[in-house]
Amino acid sequence: MKPRVRFAPSPTGMLHVGGVRTALYNWLFARHQGGTFILRIEDTDRERHVEDAVEVITGGLSWLGLNWDEGPFFQSDRSELYRQAADKLEAAGLAYRSAKGAEEKGEALVFRAGAAEVAFSDMVKGEMRKPAEDLVDFVIMRSSGYPTYNFACVVDDMDMGITHVIRGDDHVENTFRQILLYRALGSDMPSYAHLPMIHNESGQKLSKRDGAVAVTDYQEQGYLPEAIVNYLALLGWSPGDDTEFMTVPELVERFDMGRVRRSPSRFDFRKFAWLNSRHVQNTPVEKLAALLGPLVAREGLEVKDEKWFAALVGVQRERISLLSEFVPASTYFFRDDFEYDEKGFRKFIMKDPGREVLRRVVERLGAGEFTEHGVEEMLKQLAEELGVGFGKVAQPVRVAVSGRTATPGIFETLMLVGRERSIERMRRAVEAAGTGASG
């Protein structure tokens, strides 16, 4: 039988990385085996319900490409199902009414835990047991009429035919109670897999103090969804070798619950950024340009034309880790009113042969062949004439046309800036050097 799994978040806030990893493992497990991935919103706790949280959840999953096959289902629409199951347990003497602690609100329905040990074989943690003396009665229907988490969860999983429950290991205690409910309702229980927690680099539970923890935070910072999926898949799972960079199809093909680790995983932000840079480099230029275009427009920068912008993206994607780094790294390609790196200006333009290099390049750039090959030959010839290394020629040009000491290749940079703008910028740099100004 093909697996049926579910991701069942509560709409109580943002979609955090721990929840995303749970969704991802369910999704990969289903996709690897040709199963069904269900989205269920567990919204019976009305006091903690956050407006727009459902849109955040569905939007985040969609952005990551974790498409669901059924749902989203809402527990708030299924109250009759819970009432019927509760009535069944009460009629069988397996649950009883109690007003303890809720006299003013009415009676709650409490499940009888019984006197039998509960045990199950966890797909990650192995054999798990709880002796009968550690099991106590627990509420399944609140006095408000809403079901508790454990009760609604079991009724839903039974009704939806869930075969495997994959979730964080903070749910282990809930599992023992849920198994009791499965027994009482006369149903076979699903297989369980409890995932290890995600810790920060100090070994503590990951929190907002460690930086971004919500998917929207990473989206705004310029992480690609493919990189997030790749990195979170490796937080607790390994393909069995040293492979780290993996596309989504490769993850689907190789995912195996048997390789999920028992111990907590540590979130390494440096490794995450490195993986994102790999995915940036692996993304086709056309797709990357479409993602970066809105970031450029947001800064009020004007794209010359699509071909030019694609060429710019092509040279810059090797130099950025995050999409958000593209605009700061590329501003001088769009605007002429940049400031010079002061140290670079003094070192490469104020000192000999900086200004002389720029004067000669301006003369020859206006008359020669303006191609990468033509410019390369011209600069090499100039370096030979002046009796200096190529860097003594390239660096004054680089600082003059960009204001920076580090850019993409000097020939590519000149082609993207353009002949006339490059000449004008070098003239400006010579003039600034003459007045001693580098601002």
C-alpha positions as CSV (number, residue, x, y, z in Angstrom):
1,M,0.0,0.0,0.0
2,K,1.4,3.4,-0.9
3,P,1.9,5.8,2.0
4,R,-0.4,8.5,3.0
5,V,1.2,11.2,5.1
6,R,0.2,14.6,6.4
7,F,1.7,17.9,7.5
8,A,-0.6,19.3,10.2
9,P,0.5,22.8,11.4
10,S,-1.4,25.0,13.8
11,P,-2.1,28.5,12.6
12,T,-0.5,30.1,15.6
13,G,2.3,32.1,14.0
14,M,5.0,31.9,11.3
15,L,6.1,28.9,9.3
16,H,9.4,28.1,11.0
17,V,12.3,26.0,9.8
18,G,11.4,23.1,12.2
19,G,7.9,22.9,10.8
20,V,9.2,23.2,7.2
21,R,11.6,20.3,7.8
22,T,8.7,18.2,9.1
23,A,6.7,19.1,6.0
24,L,9.7,18.4,3.8
25,Y,10.4,14.9,5.2
26,N,6.7,14.0,4.8
27,W,6.7,15.3,1.3
28,L,9.9,13.5,0.3
29,F,8.7,10.3,1.9
30,A,5.5,10.5,-0.1
31,R,7.1,11.5,-3.4
32,H,9.8,8.8,-3.2
33,Q,7.2,6.1,-2.8
34,G,4.5,7.5,-5.0
35,G,2.3,8.2,-2.0
36,T,0.0,11.0,-1.0
37,F,0.9,14.2,0.9
38,I,-2.0,15.9,2.8
39,L,-2.1,19.3,4.3
40,R,-4.2,19.7,7.4
41,I,-4.7,22.9,9.4
42,E,-5.1,22.1,13.1
43,D,-7.1,25.2,14.2
44,T,-9.2,24.0,17.1
45,D,-7.2,26.1,19.6
46,R,-9.0,29.3,18.8
47,E,-7.3,31.3,21.6
48,R,-3.9,30.9,19.9
49,H,-5.2,31.4,16.3
50,V,-3.2,34.1,14.4
51,E,-4.9,36.0,11.6
52,D,-3.4,35.3,8.2
53,A,-1.3,32.4,9.5
54,V,-3.0,30.0,7.1
55,E,-2.0,32.1,4.2
56,V,1.6,32.2,5.5
57,I,1.7,28.4,5.8
58,T,0.2,27.7,2.4
59,G,2.2,30.5,0.7
60,G,5.4,29.3,2.3
61,L,4.9,25.6,1.2
62,S,3.9,26.7,-2.3
63,W,7.1,28.9,-2.6
64,L,9.2,26.0,-1.5
65,G,7.5,23.7,-4.0
66,L,6.1,21.4,-1.4
67,N,2.8,20.9,-3.2
68,W,0.1,18.9,-1.4
69,D,-2.2,16.3,-3.0
70,E,-5.2,16.7,-0.7
71,G,-6.4,19.6,1.4
72,P,-5.9,21.9,3.1
73,F,-8.4,20.5,5.5
74,F,-9.4,22.5,8.6
75,Q,-10.2,20.9,11.9
76,S,-12.7,23.7,12.6
77,D,-14.8,22.2,9.8
78,R,-14.9,18.7,11.2
79,S,-16.5,19.2,14.6
80,E,-19.2,16.7,14.0
81,L,-16.7,13.9,13.3
82,Y,-15.0,14.5,16.7
83,R,-18.4,14.6,18.5
84,Q,-19.4,11.3,17.0
85,A,-16.1,9.7,18.1
86,A,-16.3,11.2,21.5
87,D,-19.9,9.9,22.0
88,K,-18.7,6.4,20.9
89,L,-16.0,6.4,23.6
90,E,-18.4,7.7,26.3
91,A,-21.1,5.2,25.4
92,A,-18.5,2.4,25.7
93,G,-17.4,3.6,29.2
94,L,-14.0,4.5,27.9
95,A,-14.5,8.3,28.6
96,Y,-16.3,10.1,31.4
97,R,-17.5,13.6,32.1
98,S,-15.6,15.8,34.6
99,A,-16.0,19.4,35.7
100,K,-12.7,19.4,37.6
101,G,-11.0,22.7,37.1
102,A,-13.8,23.9,34.8
103,E,-16.9,24.2,37.0
104,E,-17.9,27.6,35.5
105,K,-17.4,26.5,31.9
106,G,-19.1,23.1,32.0
107,E,-17.9,19.5,31.9
108,A,-15.0,18.2,29.9
109,L,-14.8,14.7,28.5
110,V,-11.9,12.7,29.9
111,F,-10.4,9.5,28.4
112,R,-9.7,6.5,30.7
113,A,-6.0,5.6,30.2
114,G,-6.5,2.1,31.4
115,A,-3.9,-0.2,32.9
116,A,-1.9,-1.5,30.0
117,E,1.7,-0.7,28.8
118,V,2.0,1.2,25.6
119,A,4.8,0.4,23.2
120,F,5.6,1.1,19.6
121,S,8.5,0.8,17.1
122,D,9.7,4.2,16.0
123,M,11.2,4.5,12.5
124,V,13.9,6.8,13.8
125,K,14.2,6.2,17.6
126,G,13.6,2.5,17.7
127,E,11.6,0.7,20.4
128,M,9.6,3.1,22.7
129,R,7.7,2.0,25.8
130,K,5.7,3.6,28.6
131,P,4.6,1.5,31.6
132,A,0.9,1.5,32.6
133,E,1.6,3.3,35.9
134,D,2.9,6.3,34.0
135,L,-0.3,6.7,32.0
136,V,-3.0,9.0,33.4
137,D,-6.5,9.9,32.3
138,F,-6.5,12.9,29.9
139,V,-9.1,15.3,28.4
140,I,-10.2,14.6,24.9
141,M,-13.1,17.2,24.6
142,R,-12.8,20.5,26.3
143,S,-15.7,22.0,28.2
144,S,-15.9,24.6,25.3
145,G,-16.9,21.7,23.0
146,Y,-13.6,21.8,21.1
147,P,-11.5,18.6,20.9
148,T,-8.0,18.5,22.3
149,Y,-5.0,18.1,20.1
150,N,-4.4,14.4,20.8
151,F,-8.1,13.5,20.2
152,A,-8.6,15.5,17.0
153,C,-5.3,14.3,15.6
154,V,-6.2,10.6,16.0
155,V,-9.8,11.0,14.6
156,D,-8.4,12.9,11.6
157,D,-5.6,10.4,10.9
158,M,-8.0,7.6,11.1
159,D,-10.5,9.3,8.8
160,M,-7.8,10.3,6.3
161,G,-6.2,6.9,6.2
162,I,-2.8,8.2,7.4
163,T,-0.3,5.4,7.2
164,H,2.8,7.1,8.6
165,V,3.1,10.0,11.1
166,I,6.4,11.9,10.6
167,R,6.9,14.7,13.1
168,G,9.2,16.2,15.7
169,D,10.4,14.2,18.7
170,D,8.7,16.7,21.0
171,H,5.5,14.7,20.2
172,V,6.7,11.4,21.6
173,E,4.6,11.8,24.8
174,N,1.6,12.6,22.6
175,T,2.1,9.4,20.7
176,F,1.6,7.2,23.8
177,R,-1.7,8.8,24.4
178,Q,-2.7,8.6,20.8
179,I,-2.0,4.9,20.7
180,L,-4.4,4.5,23.6
181,L,-7.1,6.3,21.5
182,Y,-6.4,4.1,18.5
183,R,-7.0,1.0,20.6
184,A,-10.2,2.4,22.1
185,L,-11.6,3.4,18.7
186,G,-10.8,0.0,17.3
187,S,-8.3,1.1,14.6
188,D,-4.8,0.0,13.6
189,M,-2.3,2.7,14.4
190,P,0.0,4.2,11.8
191,S,3.8,3.9,11.8
192,Y,5.6,6.7,13.6
193,A,8.8,8.5,12.9
194,H,9.9,11.2,15.4
195,L,12.5,13.6,14.0
196,P,15.4,15.0,16.1
197,M,15.2,18.6,17.1
198,I,17.2,21.4,15.3
199,H,19.7,23.1,17.5
200,N,21.9,26.2,17.0
201,E,25.6,26.1,16.7
202,S,25.9,26.1,20.5
203,G,23.7,23.0,20.9
204,Q,20.7,24.9,22.2
205,K,17.2,24.9,20.6
206,L,17.1,27.1,17.6
207,S,15.3,30.4,18.3
208,K,14.9,33.9,17.0
209,R,18.0,35.0,18.9
210,D,20.0,32.9,16.4
211,G,18.8,34.9,13.4
212,A,16.0,34.1,11.0
213,V,13.9,31.1,11.8
214,A,10.8,31.7,9.7
215,V,10.7,30.8,6.0
216,T,9.6,34.4,5.1
217,D,12.8,35.7,6.7
218,Y,15.0,33.5,4.5
219,Q,12.9,34.5,1.4
220,E,13.5,38.2,2.2
221,Q,17.2,37.6,2.7
222,G,17.6,36.1,-0.8
223,Y,17.7,32.4,-0.2
224,L,16.4,30.3,-3.0
225,P,13.7,27.7,-2.2
226,E,15.8,24.9,-3.7
227,A,18.6,25.8,-1.3
228,I,16.3,25.8,1.7
229,V,14.9,22.4,0.7
230,N,18.4,21.1,0.1
231,Y,19.8,22.3,3.4
232,L,16.8,21.3,5.6
233,A,16.8,17.8,4.1
234,L,20.4,17.4,5.4
235,L,19.4,18.6,8.9
236,G,18.8,15.1,10.3
237,W,19.2,13.0,7.1
238,S,22.1,11.9,4.9
239,P,22.1,10.3,1.4
240,G,24.7,7.9,2.6
241,D,27.8,9.6,1.1
242,D,29.5,13.0,1.2
243,T,27.0,14.6,-1.3
244,E,25.7,17.9,0.0
245,F,24.5,19.9,-3.1
246,M,21.4,18.2,-4.3
247,T,18.5,19.2,-6.5
248,V,14.9,18.5,-5.5
249,P,14.6,15.6,-7.9
250,E,17.8,14.1,-6.5
251,L,16.4,14.4,-3.0
252,V,13.2,12.7,-4.0
253,E,15.1,9.9,-5.6
254,R,17.5,9.2,-2.7
255,F,15.3,10.0,0.4
256,D,15.1,7.1,2.8
257,M,13.7,7.3,6.4
258,G,16.2,4.7,7.4
259,R,18.9,7.2,7.1
260,V,17.4,9.8,9.4
261,R,19.7,10.4,12.4
262,R,18.5,10.1,16.0
263,S,20.6,12.9,17.4
264,P,19.7,16.6,17.1
265,S,21.1,18.5,14.1
266,R,23.0,21.8,14.4
267,F,22.0,24.7,12.1
268,D,25.1,26.0,10.4
269,F,24.4,29.4,8.8
270,R,27.7,29.4,6.9
271,K,27.0,26.1,5.3
272,F,23.5,27.2,4.5
273,A,24.8,30.3,2.7
274,W,27.4,28.2,0.8
275,L,24.7,25.8,-0.4
276,N,22.6,28.8,-1.5
277,S,25.5,30.1,-3.5
278,R,25.8,26.8,-5.2
279,H,22.1,26.9,-6.1
280,V,22.4,30.4,-7.4
281,Q,25.3,29.3,-9.7
282,N,23.2,26.3,-10.8
283,T,20.1,28.4,-11.6
284,P,19.7,29.3,-15.4
285,V,20.5,33.0,-16.0
286,E,17.1,33.7,-17.4
287,K,15.4,32.4,-14.3
288,L,17.8,34.2,-12.0
289,A,17.3,37.4,-13.9
290,A,13.5,37.1,-13.4
291,L,14.0,36.7,-9.7
292,L,16.5,39.6,-9.4
293,G,14.5,42.1,-11.6
294,P,12.1,43.0,-8.9
295,L,14.9,43.6,-6.4
296,V,16.6,46.0,-8.9
297,A,13.3,47.8,-9.6
298,R,12.7,48.2,-5.9
299,E,15.9,50.2,-5.5
300,G,14.9,52.5,-8.3
301,L,17.5,51.2,-10.7
302,E,16.8,51.0,-14.5
303,V,17.6,47.9,-16.5
304,K,19.2,48.9,-19.9
305,D,17.7,46.0,-21.7
306,E,17.1,42.3,-21.1
307,K,20.1,41.1,-23.0
308,W,22.4,43.4,-21.0
309,F,20.8,42.5,-17.7
310,A,21.1,38.7,-18.4
311,A,24.9,39.3,-19.2
312,L,25.2,41.2,-15.9
313,V,23.5,38.4,-13.9
314,G,25.7,35.9,-15.7
315,V,28.9,37.5,-14.4
316,Q,27.6,38.4,-10.9
317,R,26.0,35.0,-10.0
318,E,29.5,33.6,-9.3
319,R,30.1,36.4,-6.8
320,I,27.0,36.3,-4.6
321,S,25.7,33.9,-2.0
322,L,22.3,35.5,-1.6
323,L,20.0,37.2,-4.0
324,S,19.9,40.2,-1.7
325,E,23.6,40.7,-2.3
326,F,23.1,41.3,-6.1
327,V,22.1,45.0,-6.0
328,P,24.8,46.2,-3.5
329,A,27.3,44.3,-5.6
330,S,26.1,45.7,-8.9
331,T,25.0,49.4,-8.3
332,Y,27.9,50.9,-10.3
333,F,26.7,49.1,-13.4
334,F,23.4,51.1,-13.2
335,R,24.6,54.4,-11.7
336,D,27.4,56.8,-12.4
337,D,27.3,58.7,-9.2
338,F,29.2,56.3,-7.0
339,E,32.0,57.0,-4.5
340,Y,35.5,55.6,-4.8
341,D,37.0,53.2,-2.4
342,E,39.4,55.7,-0.8
343,K,42.3,53.4,-0.2
344,G,42.0,52.0,-3.7
345,F,41.7,55.4,-5.3
346,R,44.9,56.6,-3.5
347,K,46.8,53.4,-4.3
348,F,45.8,52.9,-7.9
349,I,45.0,56.3,-9.3
350,M,46.7,59.0,-7.2
351,K,50.1,57.1,-7.5
352,D,52.0,56.6,-10.7
353,P,51.3,55.4,-13.3
354,G,47.5,55.6,-12.4
355,R,46.5,58.9,-14.1
356,E,48.8,58.3,-17.1
357,V,47.2,54.8,-17.6
358,L,43.7,56.3,-17.5
359,R,44.6,59.1,-20.0
360,R,46.1,56.6,-22.5
361,V,43.2,54.2,-22.1
362,V,40.7,57.0,-22.7
363,E,42.5,57.9,-26.0
364,R,42.7,54.3,-27.2
365,L,39.3,53.2,-26.0
366,G,37.6,55.8,-28.1
367,A,39.3,54.7,-31.3
368,G,39.9,51.0,-30.9
369,E,37.8,47.9,-31.2
370,F,35.4,47.7,-28.2
371,T,35.2,44.0,-27.6
372,E,36.6,41.9,-24.8
373,H,39.4,40.7,-27.0
374,G,40.1,44.1,-28.4
375,V,40.3,45.8,-25.0
376,E,42.4,42.9,-23.6
377,E,45.0,43.4,-26.4
378,M,45.0,47.2,-25.9
379,L,45.6,47.0,-22.1
380,K,48.3,44.3,-22.5
381,Q,50.1,46.5,-25.0
382,L,49.8,49.5,-22.8
383,A,51.3,47.6,-19.9
384,E,54.2,46.5,-22.1
385,E,54.8,50.1,-23.3
386,L,54.9,51.4,-19.7
387,G,57.1,48.5,-18.5
388,V,54.7,47.5,-15.7
389,G,52.7,44.4,-14.8
390,F,49.2,44.0,-16.2
391,G,47.7,44.8,-12.7
392,K,49.2,48.3,-12.8
393,V,47.0,48.9,-15.8
394,A,43.9,47.0,-14.9
395,Q,43.5,48.3,-11.4
396,P,43.3,52.0,-12.2
397,V,40.8,51.2,-14.9
398,R,38.8,49.1,-12.5
399,V,38.7,51.7,-9.7
400,A,37.8,54.5,-12.2
401,V,34.9,52.7,-13.8
402,S,33.4,51.0,-10.6
403,G,34.8,52.8,-7.6
404,R,35.9,49.4,-6.3
405,T,39.1,47.4,-6.2
406,A,37.3,44.1,-6.8
407,T,34.8,43.5,-9.7
408,P,34.1,40.8,-12.2
409,G,36.8,40.5,-14.9
410,I,37.9,43.9,-16.1
411,F,37.1,43.2,-19.7
412,E,33.6,41.9,-18.8
413,T,33.1,45.0,-16.5
414,L,34.0,47.4,-19.3
415,M,31.7,45.7,-21.8
416,L,28.8,46.0,-19.3
417,V,29.5,49.6,-18.4
418,G,29.8,50.5,-22.1
419,R,32.4,52.4,-24.1
420,E,31.1,56.0,-23.6
421,R,30.3,55.6,-19.9
422,S,33.7,53.9,-19.2
423,I,35.5,56.8,-21.0
424,E,33.5,59.4,-19.1
425,R,34.2,57.7,-15.7
426,M,37.9,57.5,-16.4
427,R,38.0,61.2,-17.3
428,R,36.2,61.9,-14.0
429,A,38.7,59.9,-12.1
430,V,41.6,61.8,-13.6
431,E,40.0,65.1,-12.7
432,A,39.3,63.9,-9.2
433,A,42.9,62.8,-8.8
434,G,44.0,66.2,-10.0
435,T,42.1,67.9,-7.2
436,G,42.9,65.2,-4.6
437,A,39.2,64.3,-4.2
438,S,38.1,60.7,-4.0
439,G,34.5,61.3,-3.0
